[in-house]
Amino acid sequence: MKKTFLVLIVMLALYCSVSVVFAQSVNAETISPISQVQSLRDQIDLSNKINDKILNTIYWTLGILITVFLAIIGLNFFQNFFLNYKKLNAIKDDIYNYLKNELSIFRDQNKKTLDSYNVAIESKIKSEMLILSDSFKLELQQLRDSYEDIYRENLIRKAFEYAEKNQMGYILNLIDLLELDIKKQWDFRIHESLDLISRCLDDNGYKKADGLTRLQRALDKLPNEYLIIKKKIEAKMSS
């Protein structure tokens, strides 16, 4: 349709140009009664003018055609550009929504994975801490027992050192020894401590008021199963 329209415009322009030229040529022949040479010159000039007008008409027609052609191309380009721009925006929105959805799914999966890892790690740490805590408590208790064993042996050693010097430190260290054994509830060692105190009391030189008061407080802490031994020691204290 567009091509047919352009062809009609070109034919119409050419027809109008030729009609004007021929009309002028007829008028020139009827009006000018001049010589043959002058007539030929006039015809040549007229022919040149006609050619110039035809060329101008063709140039104008070509210019119009080119302008219309460029306008059509520009319009098509403009329409295609905006159509493609809309399509590109739609594609961009689709890609953005898809990536957003995938990113949300990826974040949820990562959160679940991290939560499960955190729970597992926390559980592992707690179990390890319990194991380490139990091990630490056991080692600490062993150290305390070792220290108390050393401390007990040291009390006995000091007691006999004071006994050799005939000093009150003899019975005082034995009282500390008895209190330690009562605190730890060491049955066989309590018997040992009471036996050492009983032998110490056989020597009246260690029956001083301060020492006997401390010894009575220690004896009052004894369980009931040591009642007989306690009475024997108290009898030595009062004799």
VMD Tcl script that draws the C-alpha trace (Angstrom):
set ca {
  {0.00 0.00 0.00}
  {2.79 2.41 0.87}
  {4.71 1.63 -2.36}
  {1.60 2.23 -4.52}
  {1.05 5.56 -2.84}
  {4.64 6.64 -3.52}
  {4.43 5.64 -7.21}
  {1.21 7.65 -7.69}
  {2.87 10.72 -6.15}
  {5.86 10.41 -8.52}
  {3.67 10.00 -11.66}
  {1.49 12.94 -10.66}
  {4.53 15.18 -10.17}
  {6.03 14.20 -13.54}
  {2.70 14.77 -15.32}
  {2.34 18.25 -13.88}
  {5.90 19.21 -14.87}
  {5.56 18.02 -18.49}
  {2.20 19.78 -18.89}
  {3.66 23.08 -17.72}
  {6.63 22.77 -20.08}
  {4.56 21.94 -23.14}
  {2.15 24.74 -22.42}
  {4.98 27.23 -22.28}
  {6.45 25.87 -25.53}
  {3.13 26.29 -27.37}
  {2.74 29.84 -26.11}
  {6.26 30.68 -27.24}
  {5.67 29.36 -30.77}
  {2.41 31.29 -31.26}
  {3.58 34.62 -29.83}
  {7.15 35.02 -31.23}
  {7.28 35.80 -34.99}
  {11.17 35.92 -35.15}
  {13.77 34.54 -37.44}
  {14.63 30.86 -37.81}
  {18.01 31.16 -36.05}
  {16.53 33.06 -33.22}
  {13.77 30.55 -33.12}
  {16.22 27.68 -32.88}
  {18.12 29.44 -30.13}
  {14.90 30.04 -28.32}
  {13.98 26.41 -28.73}
  {17.36 25.36 -27.34}
  {16.97 27.70 -24.41}
  {13.44 26.47 -23.95}
  {14.64 22.89 -24.11}
  {17.32 23.65 -21.49}
  {14.75 25.29 -19.26}
  {12.42 22.34 -19.73}
  {15.26 19.96 -18.84}
  {16.15 22.04 -15.82}
  {12.55 22.09 -14.64}
  {12.21 18.37 -15.26}
  {15.43 17.76 -13.29}
  {14.25 20.06 -10.50}
  {10.93 18.26 -10.46}
  {12.70 14.91 -10.32}
  {15.01 16.15 -7.55}
  {12.08 17.50 -5.55}
  {10.18 14.29 -6.12}
  {13.17 12.21 -5.06}
  {13.62 14.46 -2.05}
  {9.99 14.02 -1.09}
  {10.21 10.28 -1.63}
  {13.41 10.05 0.42}
  {11.86 12.19 3.14}
  {8.72 10.04 3.22}
  {10.86 6.89 3.16}
  {13.02 8.15 6.02}
  {9.92 9.22 7.94}
  {8.41 5.74 7.50}
  {11.67 4.09 8.54}
  {11.98 6.44 11.52}
  {8.38 5.73 12.56}
  {8.94 2.00 12.27}
  {12.18 2.30 14.22}
  {10.47 4.39 16.86}
  {7.61 1.89 17.19}
  {9.96 -1.09 17.21}
  {12.21 0.61 19.74}
  {9.40 1.19 22.20}
  {7.98 -2.26 21.64}
  {11.39 -3.80 22.21}
  {11.93 -1.52 25.19}
  {8.70 -2.76 26.76}
  {9.65 -6.34 26.01}
  {13.09 -5.80 27.50}
  {11.53 -4.30 30.63}
  {9.14 -7.23 30.88}
  {12.03 -9.70 30.46}
  {14.07 -7.78 33.02}
  {11.18 -7.86 35.50}
  {10.73 -11.60 34.94}
  {14.45 -12.23 35.48}
  {14.45 -10.02 38.57}
  {11.41 -11.80 40.06}
  {12.91 -15.21 39.25}
  {16.24 -14.33 40.82}
  {14.48 -12.82 43.84}
  {12.43 -15.99 44.30}
  {15.48 -18.23 43.89}
  {17.47 -16.05 46.31}
  {14.67 -16.30 48.88}
  {14.57 -20.10 48.51}
  {18.37 -20.23 48.77}
  {18.32 -18.09 51.94}
  {15.64 -20.28 53.54}
  {17.60 -23.42 52.74}
  {20.80 -21.88 54.09}
  {18.99 -20.76 57.25}
  {17.63 -24.27 57.83}
  {21.05 -25.78 57.17}
  {22.77 -23.30 59.49}
  {20.16 -23.89 62.19}
  {20.67 -27.65 61.97}
  {24.46 -27.15 62.07}
  {24.13 -24.83 65.06}
  {21.98 -27.34 66.91}
  {24.42 -30.15 66.14}
  {27.44 -28.02 67.10}
  {25.74 -26.80 70.29}
  {24.82 -30.36 71.24}
  {28.37 -31.51 70.49}
  {29.85 -28.68 72.54}
  {27.54 -29.44 75.47}
  {28.42 -33.13 75.41}
  {32.12 -32.30 75.16}
  {31.79 -29.79 77.98}
  {30.03 -32.36 80.15}
  {32.78 -34.88 79.45}
  {35.45 -32.27 80.13}
  {33.60 -31.11 83.24}
  {33.33 -34.64 84.61}
  {36.95 -35.28 83.76}
  {37.97 -31.97 85.33}
  {35.94 -32.71 88.46}
  {37.49 -36.15 88.71}
  {41.00 -34.78 88.28}
  {40.26 -31.97 90.72}
  {38.97 -34.45 93.27}
  {42.05 -36.59 92.77}
  {44.23 -33.53 93.32}
  {42.29 -32.66 96.45}
  {42.61 -36.22 97.73}
  {46.31 -36.18 96.97}
  {46.69 -32.83 98.69}
  {44.72 -34.00 101.72}
  {46.77 -37.19 101.88}
  {49.94 -35.12 101.83}
  {48.44 -32.67 104.35}
  {47.42 -35.58 106.65}
  {50.85 -37.13 106.50}
  {52.35 -33.74 107.22}
  {50.12 -33.34 110.30}
  {51.28 -36.72 111.65}
  {54.93 -35.85 110.94}
  {54.61 -32.48 112.71}
  {52.80 -34.09 115.64}
  {55.69 -36.49 116.27}
  {58.22 -33.69 115.80}
  {56.46 -31.73 118.55}
  {56.29 -34.92 120.65}
  {60.06 -35.24 120.47}
  {60.33 -31.64 121.63}
  {57.69 -32.20 124.33}
  {55.54 -29.33 123.00}
  {51.75 -28.75 122.75}
  {51.94 -28.97 118.99}
  {51.81 -32.72 119.44}
  {48.15 -32.91 120.50}
  {47.10 -29.86 118.46}
  {48.24 -31.43 115.19}
  {46.52 -34.69 116.16}
  {43.28 -32.76 116.78}
  {43.60 -31.21 113.27}
  {44.20 -34.72 111.96}
  {41.01 -36.01 113.64}
  {38.92 -33.12 112.30}
  {40.20 -33.80 108.77}
  {39.34 -37.51 109.00}
  {35.86 -36.75 110.38}
  {35.25 -34.26 107.57}
  {36.28 -36.79 104.92}
  {34.43 -39.64 106.76}
  {37.43 -41.92 106.50}
  {36.50 -44.72 108.92}
  {39.84 -46.49 109.18}
  {41.67 -43.19 109.40}
  {39.34 -41.92 112.15}
  {40.28 -45.00 114.17}
  {43.93 -44.24 113.52}
  {43.55 -40.61 114.62}
  {41.69 -41.59 117.79}
  {44.36 -44.15 118.61}
  {47.11 -41.54 118.21}
  {45.19 -39.09 120.44}
  {44.63 -41.79 123.04}
  {48.36 -42.53 123.21}
  {49.08 -38.79 123.38}
  {46.75 -38.42 126.39}
  {48.59 -41.15 128.25}
  {51.23 -38.49 128.84}
  {49.68 -35.99 131.30}
  {51.97 -33.27 130.06}
  {49.71 -32.56 127.09}
  {46.48 -32.19 129.13}
  {46.21 -28.42 128.99}
  {42.90 -26.58 129.05}
  {43.13 -25.06 125.57}
  {44.09 -28.35 123.97}
  {41.38 -30.31 125.85}
  {38.69 -27.80 124.84}
  {39.60 -28.14 121.17}
  {39.74 -31.93 121.50}
  {36.27 -32.01 123.07}
  {34.84 -30.00 120.17}
  {36.41 -32.45 117.71}
  {35.08 -35.46 119.65}
  {31.57 -34.01 119.61}
  {31.65 -34.24 115.81}
  {32.19 -38.01 115.84}
  {29.37 -40.25 114.57}
  {27.53 -42.45 117.09}
  {29.45 -45.60 116.13}
  {32.54 -44.11 117.79}
  {30.74 -43.50 121.10}
  {32.70 -46.13 123.07}
  {36.07 -44.84 121.88}
  {34.92 -41.30 122.56}
  {34.04 -42.12 126.20}
  {37.41 -43.79 126.73}
  {39.24 -40.70 125.46}
  {37.03 -38.39 127.55}
  {37.87 -40.51 130.62}
  {41.57 -40.01 129.91}
  {40.97 -36.30 129.51}
  {39.33 -35.99 132.94}
  {41.72 -38.28 134.81}
}
mol new
graphics top color blue
foreach p $ca { graphics top sphere $p radius 0.5 }
foreach p [lrange $ca 0 end-1] q [lrange $ca 1 end] { graphics top cylinder $p $q radius 0.2 }
display resetview
